[in-house]
Amino acid sequence: MAHSTSQRVTRQIQSLRRQFAQADGLPFSTVLAEDLVRQALRDEEVGGRDCVFTPMLTLWAFLCQVLCTDGSCRAAVLRVIAFLTARGEEPCSPKTDPYCKARARLPESLLARLTRATGQQLHQQAPSHWRLQGRRVKIVDGTTVSMPDTPDNQKAYPQPKTQQPGVGFPMARLVVVFCLTCATVLDLAVGPCLGKETGEGALFRTLAGQLDEEDVLLGDRCFCSYFDVALLRRRRVHVVLRLHQRRRADFRRGRRLGRDDHLVTWTKPKCTDWLDEATYGLLPETLLLREVRVRVSQRGFRTQVLVVVTTLLEPAEAPAADIAELYRARWQAELDLRALKVTLDMDVLRCQSAAMVRKELWAHLLAYNLVRTQLAQAAQLHGVTPRELSFTGGLQAFQAFAEQLLGCRAQQLLGRCRTLLGLMAAYRVGDRPDRYEPRARKRRPKKYPVLNRPRAQARAALLQPS
C-alpha cells in the first residue's frame, strides 16, 4: 500500500533539526537547514518508499550511527524507535532490514553534496580574524582506512601485497581537503591503494575544483611536483609545500632574499604518463618559486631542518617567518584525520560492500562537519577560534545533550542550545606548541596468537584430532 510521505518528512525535518542544535538567532544556524536538505533531495531525485524510514529519517539515523559509540544497525533502529515514541507515534519494527535497505537507497552523491555544502558554508562564513595571517588556507593530506574482508570490498579496494590472501583486509586510500580556519572537510577523494595512479597526488588532482583563486594550499612533500604546482598556478592558487625529497635546494644559487630565503627557477620536465599532451603544452616552460629553509631548534622534534617551497614570492607580504609558521599549521590536518579515524572510529569501517563503504565514509565526514559547525557556533558566542576548542569534548557534550534536545519544548530549546554551546566552549585545547612525545606505546597488547592463515582453514584445524 502506498503512503504519502511529504507531511511526515516535513514534521521530521522540523524535529530533527533540534538534534543538531539549530535555533534562530544562533551564529552559523543554517547547517542542515530545511531548504538545504530539501534542495539536495530534489537535486538527487531521492524519494521515499517506506512510510517510516523516509530519506530524512534514514539520514538522521545514519549520522547518529557514526556519531555514537555503538555504531551497530540495531542501536540505530532503537534510536529511531525512541525518536518516534517521543513524538507520540507508533514505533517501527525492531528488525534492522528495513533500515539497512533504506540506507542503501540513499545516494552516495546526496551525502557528498551535503558534506561539501556544510563544509563550504562554514568556510565562507568564518570571520576574517579567525584566519591565519588573514589568508584563506586549505590543507590537503592523505590516509588509509580498512574494511571487512568481503569479495566486493576486495575487488574495489584490494588488500596490500604484504598481507597474505585470506588473512589481510581491504584498504582504501583517502585524500581529504580541510579548511584550516574551521577544520571542516571540504572534499574527499577515495581510491584503492594498489595500481597505477592510485597515490595521494593522483587522488588530489581530482579535487582541484575545490580550490578557489587566491587560496593558499598547505601540503607535504608528496604534492610538491612541477606539474601539480603549475596546474594550481593556472587556477591562481598559491601553495606552501615541503620540498620533495628528490629535489635538492642550493641556497648559493638563485636570487637571494635573505638568510635561508631565495628565489629559484624550475624547468618543465618531460611529459608524464598521467598528463595529456594538450594540457602539457599549456603549462609554462619555467616556474619562479621561493624556497625557505626552516631550522627547527626545539629539542625533541624529529626534523631539524626542512625546506618549504611557496608561490608567495614577496618577502614584504609574506616574510620567511610567516612562511614557516604557515607550514607548521599543516600539522592540523594530522589532528583532523585523528579526530575522524580515532574519535569517530572511521579507521575501521563496517559496511560489507564497496558502495556502502563510500557512503559510510561520507556519513562520517558529514557528521564531523556538523560537530565542527556547532564548535564554530560555540567559538563565535564565546569569543575564541574554533581551533581552540576540543573536538572530543564537543562530541561528548553533543552526545550528552542529544536526548534533551529531542524531548524539550520549543520555548526551552534556545536555552538548552546555549547551554550546550557553553559546554562545548568550556573544553579547550591545551596551548602546547612545542610538545613532544615518543612514538611508542606503553600498554602492551594481549598475547593472542596471530591469525596467519584464512579463518576457514584455522577453524577446520580445530576439528582435527590432536
Contacts in CASP RR format, 6 or more apart in sequence:
PFRMAT RR
TARGET T0000
AUTHOR 0000-0000-0000
METHOD contacts of the structure
MODEL  1
MAHSTSQRVTRQIQSLRRQFAQADGLPFSTVLAEDLVRQALRDEEVGGRD
CVFTPMLTLWAFLCQVLCTDGSCRAAVLRVIAFLTARGEEPCSPKTDPYC
KARARLPESLLARLTRATGQQLHQQAPSHWRLQGRRVKIVDGTTVSMPDT
PDNQKAYPQPKTQQPGVGFPMARLVVVFCLTCATVLDLAVGPCLGKETGE
GALFRTLAGQLDEEDVLLGDRCFCSYFDVALLRRRRVHVVLRLHQRRRAD
FRRGRRLGRDDHLVTWTKPKCTDWLDEATYGLLPETLLLREVRVRVSQRG
FRTQVLVVVTTLLEPAEAPAADIAELYRARWQAELDLRALKVTLDMDVLR
CQSAAMVRKELWAHLLAYNLVRTQLAQAAQLHGVTPRELSFTGGLQAFQA
FAEQLLGCRAQQLLGRCRTLLGLMAAYRVGDRPDRYEPRARKRRPKKYPV
LNRPRAQARAALLQPS
3 51 0 8 1.000
5 47 0 8 1.000
5 48 0 8 1.000
5 51 0 8 1.000
5 54 0 8 1.000
8 51 0 8 1.000
8 54 0 8 1.000
9 54 0 8 1.000
9 55 0 8 1.000
9 56 0 8 1.000
11 87 0 8 1.000
12 54 0 8 1.000
12 56 0 8 1.000
12 57 0 8 1.000
12 60 0 8 1.000
13 34 0 8 1.000
13 37 0 8 1.000
13 38 0 8 1.000
13 56 0 8 1.000
14 34 0 8 1.000
15 83 0 8 1.000
15 87 0 8 1.000
15 406 0 8 1.000
16 56 0 8 1.000
16 57 0 8 1.000
16 60 0 8 1.000
17 32 0 8 1.000
17 33 0 8 1.000
17 34 0 8 1.000
18 405 0 8 1.000
18 406 0 8 1.000
18 407 0 8 1.000
18 408 0 8 1.000
18 413 0 8 1.000
19 60 0 8 1.000
19 64 0 8 1.000
19 402 0 8 1.000
19 405 0 8 1.000
19 406 0 8 1.000
20 31 0 8 1.000
20 32 0 8 1.000
20 370 0 8 1.000
20 373 0 8 1.000
20 374 0 8 1.000
21 374 0 8 1.000
21 377 0 8 1.000
21 398 0 8 1.000
21 401 0 8 1.000
21 405 0 8 1.000
21 417 0 8 1.000
21 420 0 8 1.000
21 421 0 8 1.000
22 29 0 8 1.000
22 31 0 8 1.000
22 32 0 8 1.000
22 33 0 8 1.000
23 29 0 8 1.000
23 413 0 8 1.000
23 414 0 8 1.000
23 417 0 8 1.000
24 414 0 8 1.000
26 377 0 8 1.000
26 381 0 8 1.000
26 414 0 8 1.000
26 417 0 8 1.000
26 418 0 8 1.000
26 421 0 8 1.000
27 376 0 8 1.000
27 377 0 8 1.000
27 380 0 8 1.000
27 381 0 8 1.000
28 121 0 8 1.000
28 122 0 8 1.000
28 125 0 8 1.000
28 373 0 8 1.000
28 376 0 8 1.000
28 377 0 8 1.000
28 380 0 8 1.000
29 377 0 8 1.000
30 36 0 8 1.000
30 121 0 8 1.000
31 118 0 8 1.000
31 121 0 8 1.000
31 122 0 8 1.000
31 369 0 8 1.000
31 370 0 8 1.000
31 373 0 8 1.000
32 114 0 8 1.000
32 118 0 8 1.000
32 370 0 8 1.000
36 114 0 8 1.000
36 117 0 8 1.000
37 56 0 8 1.000
37 59 0 8 1.000
37 114 0 8 1.000
40 46 0 8 1.000
40 110 0 8 1.000
40 113 0 8 1.000
40 114 0 8 1.000
40 117 0 8 1.000
41 47 0 8 1.000
41 55 0 8 1.000
41 56 0 8 1.000
41 110 0 8 1.000
43 113 0 8 1.000
44 107 0 8 1.000
44 109 0 8 1.000
44 110 0 8 1.000
44 113 0 8 1.000
46 55 0 8 1.000
46 105 0 8 1.000
46 106 0 8 1.000
46 107 0 8 1.000
46 110 0 8 1.000
47 55 0 8 1.000
48 54 0 8 1.000
48 55 0 8 1.000
48 105 0 8 1.000
49 105 0 8 1.000
50 98 0 8 1.000
50 101 0 8 1.000
50 102 0 8 1.000
52 80 0 8 1.000
52 84 0 8 1.000
52 92 0 8 1.000
52 98 0 8 1.000
53 61 0 8 1.000
53 80 0 8 1.000
53 92 0 8 1.000
53 98 0 8 1.000
53 99 0 8 1.000
53 102 0 8 1.000
55 102 0 8 1.000
55 105 0 8 1.000
55 106 0 8 1.000
55 110 0 8 1.000
57 80 0 8 1.000
57 83 0 8 1.000
58 99 0 8 1.000
58 102 0 8 1.000
58 103 0 8 1.000
58 105 0 8 1.000
58 106 0 8 1.000
59 106 0 8 1.000
59 110 0 8 1.000
59 111 0 8 1.000
60 83 0 8 1.000
61 76 0 8 1.000
61 77 0 8 1.000
61 79 0 8 1.000
61 80 0 8 1.000
61 99 0 8 1.000
61 103 0 8 1.000
62 76 0 8 1.000
62 103 0 8 1.000
62 106 0 8 1.000
62 359 0 8 1.000
62 363 0 8 1.000
63 363 0 8 1.000
63 366 0 8 1.000
63 367 0 8 1.000
63 370 0 8 1.000
64 76 0 8 1.000
64 79 0 8 1.000
64 402 0 8 1.000
65 71 0 8 1.000
65 72 0 8 1.000
65 73 0 8 1.000
65 75 0 8 1.000
65 76 0 8 1.000
65 363 0 8 1.000
66 344 0 8 1.000
66 345 0 8 1.000
66 346 0 8 1.000
66 360 0 8 1.000
66 363 0 8 1.000
66 364 0 8 1.000
66 367 0 8 1.000
67 344 0 8 1.000
67 367 0 8 1.000
67 371 0 8 1.000
67 395 0 8 1.000
67 398 0 8 1.000
67 399 0 8 1.000
68 75 0 8 1.000
68 79 0 8 1.000
68 399 0 8 1.000
71 345 0 8 1.000
71 350 0 8 1.000
73 96 0 8 1.000
73 99 0 8 1.000
73 100 0 8 1.000
74 94 0 8 1.000
74 96 0 8 1.000
76 96 0 8 1.000
76 99 0 8 1.000
77 92 0 8 1.000
77 94 0 8 1.000
77 95 0 8 1.000
77 96 0 8 1.000
77 99 0 8 1.000
78 94 0 8 1.000
80 92 0 8 1.000
80 99 0 8 1.000
81 91 0 8 1.000
81 92 0 8 1.000
81 94 0 8 1.000
82 403 0 8 1.000
83 406 0 8 1.000
84 90 0 8 1.000
84 91 0 8 1.000
84 92 0 8 1.000
85 91 0 8 1.000
86 406 0 8 1.000
86 407 0 8 1.000
92 98 0 8 1.000
103 356 0 8 1.000
103 359 0 8 1.000
104 355 0 8 1.000
104 356 0 8 1.000
106 359 0 8 1.000
108 355 0 8 1.000
108 358 0 8 1.000
108 359 0 8 1.000
108 362 0 8 1.000
111 359 0 8 1.000
111 362 0 8 1.000
111 363 0 8 1.000
111 366 0 8 1.000
112 188 0 8 1.000
112 362 0 8 1.000
114 366 0 8 1.000
115 185 0 8 1.000
115 188 0 8 1.000
115 362 0 8 1.000
115 365 0 8 1.000
115 366 0 8 1.000
115 369 0 8 1.000
116 186 0 8 1.000
116 187 0 8 1.000
116 210 0 8 1.000
118 184 0 8 1.000
118 366 0 8 1.000
118 369 0 8 1.000
118 370 0 8 1.000
118 373 0 8 1.000
119 179 0 8 1.000
119 182 0 8 1.000
119 184 0 8 1.000
119 185 0 8 1.000
119 186 0 8 1.000
119 369 0 8 1.000
119 372 0 8 1.000
119 373 0 8 1.000
120 186 0 8 1.000
122 179 0 8 1.000
122 182 0 8 1.000
122 184 0 8 1.000
122 369 0 8 1.000
122 372 0 8 1.000
122 373 0 8 1.000
122 376 0 8 1.000
123 136 0 8 1.000
123 179 0 8 1.000
123 181 0 8 1.000
123 182 0 8 1.000
123 184 0 8 1.000
123 186 0 8 1.000
126 179 0 8 1.000
126 181 0 8 1.000
126 182 0 8 1.000
126 376 0 8 1.000
127 380 0 8 1.000
128 134 0 8 1.000
130 181 0 8 1.000
130 182 0 8 1.000
130 385 0 8 1.000
130 386 0 8 1.000
131 137 0 8 1.000
131 180 0 8 1.000
131 181 0 8 1.000
132 180 0 8 1.000
132 181 0 8 1.000
132 325 0 8 1.000
132 326 0 8 1.000
132 329 0 8 1.000
133 318 0 8 1.000
133 322 0 8 1.000
133 325 0 8 1.000
133 326 0 8 1.000
135 216 0 8 1.000
135 326 0 8 1.000
136 181 0 8 1.000
136 212 0 8 1.000
136 214 0 8 1.000
136 215 0 8 1.000
136 216 0 8 1.000
137 179 0 8 1.000
137 180 0 8 1.000
137 181 0 8 1.000
137 215 0 8 1.000
137 216 0 8 1.000
137 217 0 8 1.000
137 218 0 8 1.000
137 326 0 8 1.000
137 329 0 8 1.000
138 177 0 8 1.000
138 178 0 8 1.000
138 179 0 8 1.000
138 180 0 8 1.000
138 186 0 8 1.000
138 210 0 8 1.000
138 211 0 8 1.000
138 215 0 8 1.000
138 216 0 8 1.000
138 217 0 8 1.000
138 218 0 8 1.000
139 177 0 8 1.000
139 178 0 8 1.000
139 179 0 8 1.000
139 180 0 8 1.000
139 217 0 8 1.000
139 218 0 8 1.000
139 219 0 8 1.000
139 329 0 8 1.000
139 330 0 8 1.000
139 332 0 8 1.000
139 333 0 8 1.000
139 336 0 8 1.000
140 175 0 8 1.000
140 176 0 8 1.000
140 177 0 8 1.000
140 178 0 8 1.000
140 204 0 8 1.000
140 207 0 8 1.000
140 217 0 8 1.000
140 218 0 8 1.000
140 219 0 8 1.000
140 223 0 8 1.000
140 333 0 8 1.000
141 175 0 8 1.000
141 176 0 8 1.000
141 178 0 8 1.000
141 219 0 8 1.000
141 220 0 8 1.000
141 330 0 8 1.000
141 333 0 8 1.000
141 334 0 8 1.000
141 337 0 8 1.000
142 173 0 8 1.000
142 174 0 8 1.000
142 175 0 8 1.000
142 176 0 8 1.000
142 200 0 8 1.000
142 203 0 8 1.000
142 337 0 8 1.000
143 173 0 8 1.000
143 174 0 8 1.000
143 176 0 8 1.000
143 337 0 8 1.000
143 341 0 8 1.000
144 171 0 8 1.000
144 172 0 8 1.000
144 173 0 8 1.000
144 174 0 8 1.000
144 193 0 8 1.000
145 171 0 8 1.000
145 172 0 8 1.000
145 174 0 8 1.000
145 341 0 8 1.000
145 346 0 8 1.000
145 347 0 8 1.000
145 348 0 8 1.000
145 349 0 8 1.000
145 361 0 8 1.000
146 169 0 8 1.000
146 170 0 8 1.000
146 171 0 8 1.000
146 172 0 8 1.000
146 347 0 8 1.000
146 348 0 8 1.000
146 349 0 8 1.000
147 153 0 8 1.000
147 157 0 8 1.000
147 169 0 8 1.000
147 170 0 8 1.000
147 171 0 8 1.000
147 172 0 8 1.000
147 348 0 8 1.000
147 349 0 8 1.000
147 350 0 8 1.000
147 351 0 8 1.000
147 357 0 8 1.000
148 169 0 8 1.000
148 170 0 8 1.000
148 349 0 8 1.000
148 350 0 8 1.000
148 351 0 8 1.000
148 352 0 8 1.000
149 159 0 8 1.000
149 166 0 8 1.000
149 168 0 8 1.000
149 169 0 8 1.000
149 170 0 8 1.000
150 170 0 8 1.000
150 352 0 8 1.000
150 353 0 8 1.000
152 352 0 8 1.000
152 353 0 8 1.000
152 354 0 8 1.000
153 170 0 8 1.000
153 352 0 8 1.000
153 353 0 8 1.000
153 354 0 8 1.000
153 357 0 8 1.000
154 170 0 8 1.000
155 354 0 8 1.000
156 170 0 8 1.000
156 172 0 8 1.000
156 192 0 8 1.000
156 354 0 8 1.000
156 357 0 8 1.000
157 170 0 8 1.000
157 171 0 8 1.000
157 172 0 8 1.000
157 191 0 8 1.000
157 192 0 8 1.000
157 193 0 8 1.000
157 354 0 8 1.000
157 357 0 8 1.000
158 170 0 8 1.000
158 171 0 8 1.000
158 192 0 8 1.000
158 193 0 8 1.000
158 194 0 8 1.000
159 168 0 8 1.000
159 169 0 8 1.000
159 170 0 8 1.000
159 171 0 8 1.000
160 168 0 8 1.000
160 171 0 8 1.000
160 193 0 8 1.000
160 194 0 8 1.000
161 194 0 8 1.000
163 169 0 8 1.000
164 452 0 8 1.000
164 453 0 8 1.000
165 454 0 8 1.000
166 453 0 8 1.000
166 454 0 8 1.000
166 455 0 8 1.000
167 451 0 8 1.000
167 452 0 8 1.000
167 453 0 8 1.000
167 454 0 8 1.000
171 192 0 8 1.000
171 193 0 8 1.000
172 190 0 8 1.000
172 191 0 8 1.000
172 192 0 8 1.000
172 193 0 8 1.000
172 357 0 8 1.000
172 361 0 8 1.000
173 190 0 8 1.000
173 191 0 8 1.000
173 192 0 8 1.000
173 193 0 8 1.000
173 198 0 8 1.000
173 199 0 8 1.000
173 200 0 8 1.000
173 203 0 8 1.000
174 188 0 8 1.000
174 189 0 8 1.000
174 190 0 8 1.000
174 191 0 8 1.000
174 203 0 8 1.000
174 361 0 8 1.000
175 188 0 8 1.000
175 189 0 8 1.000
175 200 0 8 1.000
175 201 0 8 1.000
175 203 0 8 1.000
175 204 0 8 1.000
175 207 0 8 1.000
176 185 0 8 1.000
176 187 0 8 1.000
176 188 0 8 1.000
176 333 0 8 1.000
176 336 0 8 1.000
176 337 0 8 1.000
176 340 0 8 1.000
176 365 0 8 1.000
177 185 0 8 1.000
177 186 0 8 1.000
177 187 0 8 1.000
177 188 0 8 1.000
177 207 0 8 1.000
177 210 0 8 1.000
177 211 0 8 1.000
178 184 0 8 1.000
178 185 0 8 1.000
178 186 0 8 1.000
178 332 0 8 1.000
178 333 0 8 1.000
178 336 0 8 1.000
179 186 0 8 1.000
180 218 0 8 1.000
180 329 0 8 1.000
180 332 0 8 1.000
181 385 0 8 1.000
181 386 0 8 1.000
181 387 0 8 1.000
182 372 0 8 1.000
182 376 0 8 1.000
182 386 0 8 1.000
183 332 0 8 1.000
183 336 0 8 1.000
183 372 0 8 1.000
183 375 0 8 1.000
183 386 0 8 1.000
183 387 0 8 1.000
183 391 0 8 1.000
184 368 0 8 1.000
184 369 0 8 1.000
184 372 0 8 1.000
184 373 0 8 1.000
185 336 0 8 1.000
185 365 0 8 1.000
185 368 0 8 1.000
185 369 0 8 1.000
186 210 0 8 1.000
187 207 0 8 1.000
187 210 0 8 1.000
188 207 0 8 1.000
188 361 0 8 1.000
188 362 0 8 1.000
188 365 0 8 1.000
189 203 0 8 1.000
189 204 0 8 1.000
189 206 0 8 1.000
189 207 0 8 1.000
190 203 0 8 1.000
190 358 0 8 1.000
190 361 0 8 1.000
191 198 0 8 1.000
191 203 0 8 1.000
192 198 0 8 1.000
193 199 0 8 1.000
196 273 0 8 1.000
197 274 0 8 1.000
200 222 0 8 1.000
200 223 0 8 1.000
201 222 0 8 1.000
201 223 0 8 1.000
201 228 0 8 1.000
202 274 0 8 1.000
204 223 0 8 1.000
204 228 0 8 1.000
205 228 0 8 1.000
205 231 0 8 1.000
205 274 0 8 1.000
208 231 0 8 1.000
208 232 0 8 1.000
208 235 0 8 1.000
209 235 0 8 1.000
211 217 0 8 1.000
211 232 0 8 1.000
211 235 0 8 1.000
211 237 0 8 1.000
212 237 0 8 1.000
213 235 0 8 1.000
213 236 0 8 1.000
213 237 0 8 1.000
214 236 0 8 1.000
214 237 0 8 1.000
214 238 0 8 1.000
215 237 0 8 1.000
215 238 0 8 1.000
216 237 0 8 1.000
216 238 0 8 1.000
216 239 0 8 1.000
216 240 0 8 1.000
216 312 0 8 1.000
216 326 0 8 1.000
217 223 0 8 1.000
217 232 0 8 1.000
217 237 0 8 1.000
217 238 0 8 1.000
217 239 0 8 1.000
217 240 0 8 1.000
217 241 0 8 1.000
218 240 0 8 1.000
218 241 0 8 1.000
218 326 0 8 1.000
218 327 0 8 1.000
218 329 0 8 1.000
218 330 0 8 1.000
218 333 0 8 1.000
219 239 0 8 1.000
219 240 0 8 1.000
219 241 0 8 1.000
219 242 0 8 1.000
219 330 0 8 1.000
219 333 0 8 1.000
220 241 0 8 1.000
220 242 0 8 1.000
220 330 0 8 1.000
221 241 0 8 1.000
221 242 0 8 1.000
221 243 0 8 1.000
221 244 0 8 1.000
221 245 0 8 1.000
222 244 0 8 1.000
223 239 0 8 1.000
223 241 0 8 1.000
224 239 0 8 1.000
224 241 0 8 1.000
224 242 0 8 1.000
224 243 0 8 1.000
224 244 0 8 1.000
224 247 0 8 1.000
224 309 0 8 1.000
225 244 0 8 1.000
226 266 0 8 1.000
226 268 0 8 1.000
226 269 0 8 1.000
226 287 0 8 1.000
227 272 0 8 1.000
227 275 0 8 1.000
227 283 0 8 1.000
229 239 0 8 1.000
229 241 0 8 1.000
229 266 0 8 1.000
229 287 0 8 1.000
229 289 0 8 1.000
229 309 0 8 1.000
229 311 0 8 1.000
230 268 0 8 1.000
230 283 0 8 1.000
230 284 0 8 1.000
230 287 0 8 1.000
231 279 0 8 1.000
231 283 0 8 1.000
232 238 0 8 1.000
232 239 0 8 1.000
233 239 0 8 1.000
233 287 0 8 1.000
233 311 0 8 1.000
234 282 0 8 1.000
234 283 0 8 1.000
238 310 0 8 1.000
238 311 0 8 1.000
238 312 0 8 1.000
239 309 0 8 1.000
239 310 0 8 1.000
239 311 0 8 1.000
240 308 0 8 1.000
240 309 0 8 1.000
240 310 0 8 1.000
240 312 0 8 1.000
240 323 0 8 1.000
240 326 0 8 1.000
240 327 0 8 1.000
240 330 0 8 1.000
241 308 0 8 1.000
241 309 0 8 1.000
241 310 0 8 1.000
242 306 0 8 1.000
242 307 0 8 1.000
242 308 0 8 1.000
242 309 0 8 1.000
242 327 0 8 1.000
243 249 0 8 1.000
243 291 0 8 1.000
243 306 0 8 1.000
243 307 0 8 1.000
243 308 0 8 1.000
243 309 0 8 1.000
249 264 0 8 1.000
249 291 0 8 1.000
249 293 0 8 1.000
249 307 0 8 1.000
251 260 0 8 1.000
251 262 0 8 1.000
251 291 0 8 1.000
251 293 0 8 1.000
253 262 0 8 1.000
253 264 0 8 1.000
254 262 0 8 1.000
254 263 0 8 1.000
254 264 0 8 1.000
254 265 0 8 1.000
255 262 0 8 1.000
255 263 0 8 1.000
256 262 0 8 1.000
257 263 0 8 1.000
257 290 0 8 1.000
257 315 0 8 1.000
257 320 0 8 1.000
258 315 0 8 1.000
258 320 0 8 1.000
260 292 0 8 1.000
260 293 0 8 1.000
260 294 0 8 1.000
260 295 0 8 1.000
260 320 0 8 1.000
261 290 0 8 1.000
261 291 0 8 1.000
261 292 0 8 1.000
261 293 0 8 1.000
261 315 0 8 1.000
261 320 0 8 1.000
262 290 0 8 1.000
262 291 0 8 1.000
263 288 0 8 1.000
263 289 0 8 1.000
263 290 0 8 1.000
263 291 0 8 1.000
263 313 0 8 1.000
264 288 0 8 1.000
264 289 0 8 1.000
264 290 0 8 1.000
264 291 0 8 1.000
265 286 0 8 1.000
265 287 0 8 1.000
265 288 0 8 1.000
265 289 0 8 1.000
266 286 0 8 1.000
266 287 0 8 1.000
266 289 0 8 1.000
267 285 0 8 1.000
267 286 0 8 1.000
268 283 0 8 1.000
268 284 0 8 1.000
268 285 0 8 1.000
268 286 0 8 1.000
268 287 0 8 1.000
271 277 0 8 1.000
271 280 0 8 1.000
288 313 0 8 1.000
289 309 0 8 1.000
289 310 0 8 1.000
289 311 0 8 1.000
289 313 0 8 1.000
290 309 0 8 1.000
290 310 0 8 1.000
290 311 0 8 1.000
290 312 0 8 1.000
290 313 0 8 1.000
290 323 0 8 1.000
291 307 0 8 1.000
291 308 0 8 1.000
291 309 0 8 1.000
292 307 0 8 1.000
292 308 0 8 1.000
292 310 0 8 1.000
292 320 0 8 1.000
292 323 0 8 1.000
292 324 0 8 1.000
293 305 0 8 1.000
293 306 0 8 1.000
293 307 0 8 1.000
293 308 0 8 1.000
294 305 0 8 1.000
294 306 0 8 1.000
294 307 0 8 1.000
294 308 0 8 1.000
294 323 0 8 1.000
294 324 0 8 1.000
294 327 0 8 1.000
295 304 0 8 1.000
295 305 0 8 1.000
296 303 0 8 1.000
296 304 0 8 1.000
296 305 0 8 1.000
296 306 0 8 1.000
298 434 0 8 1.000
298 436 0 8 1.000
299 436 0 8 1.000
300 436 0 8 1.000
301 436 0 8 1.000
306 327 0 8 1.000
308 323 0 8 1.000
308 324 0 8 1.000
308 327 0 8 1.000
310 318 0 8 1.000
310 323 0 8 1.000
312 318 0 8 1.000
312 323 0 8 1.000
332 387 0 8 1.000
339 368 0 8 1.000
339 391 0 8 1.000
339 392 0 8 1.000
340 346 0 8 1.000
340 364 0 8 1.000
340 365 0 8 1.000
340 368 0 8 1.000
341 347 0 8 1.000
343 391 0 8 1.000
343 392 0 8 1.000
343 395 0 8 1.000
344 364 0 8 1.000
344 367 0 8 1.000
344 368 0 8 1.000
344 395 0 8 1.000
346 361 0 8 1.000
346 364 0 8 1.000
349 357 0 8 1.000
349 360 0 8 1.000
349 361 0 8 1.000
350 360 0 8 1.000
351 357 0 8 1.000
351 359 0 8 1.000
351 360 0 8 1.000
371 391 0 8 1.000
371 394 0 8 1.000
371 395 0 8 1.000
371 398 0 8 1.000
372 386 0 8 1.000
372 391 0 8 1.000
374 394 0 8 1.000
374 398 0 8 1.000
374 420 0 8 1.000
374 421 0 8 1.000
374 424 0 8 1.000
375 386 0 8 1.000
375 389 0 8 1.000
375 391 0 8 1.000
375 394 0 8 1.000
375 424 0 8 1.000
376 386 0 8 1.000
377 421 0 8 1.000
377 424 0 8 1.000
378 389 0 8 1.000
378 394 0 8 1.000
378 421 0 8 1.000
378 422 0 8 1.000
378 424 0 8 1.000
378 425 0 8 1.000
379 385 0 8 1.000
379 386 0 8 1.000
379 388 0 8 1.000
379 389 0 8 1.000
379 425 0 8 1.000
381 418 0 8 1.000
381 421 0 8 1.000
381 422 0 8 1.000
381 425 0 8 1.000
382 421 0 8 1.000
382 422 0 8 1.000
382 425 0 8 1.000
384 425 0 8 1.000
384 428 0 8 1.000
387 429 0 8 1.000
388 428 0 8 1.000
388 429 0 8 1.000
389 424 0 8 1.000
389 425 0 8 1.000
389 427 0 8 1.000
389 428 0 8 1.000
389 429 0 8 1.000
390 427 0 8 1.000
390 428 0 8 1.000
390 429 0 8 1.000
392 427 0 8 1.000
393 424 0 8 1.000
393 427 0 8 1.000
394 423 0 8 1.000
394 424 0 8 1.000
394 427 0 8 1.000
396 427 0 8 1.000
397 420 0 8 1.000
397 423 0 8 1.000
397 424 0 8 1.000
397 427 0 8 1.000
398 420 0 8 1.000
398 424 0 8 1.000
401 416 0 8 1.000
401 419 0 8 1.000
401 420 0 8 1.000
401 423 0 8 1.000
404 416 0 8 1.000
405 413 0 8 1.000
405 416 0 8 1.000
405 417 0 8 1.000
405 420 0 8 1.000
408 416 0 8 1.000
451 458 0 8 1.000
END
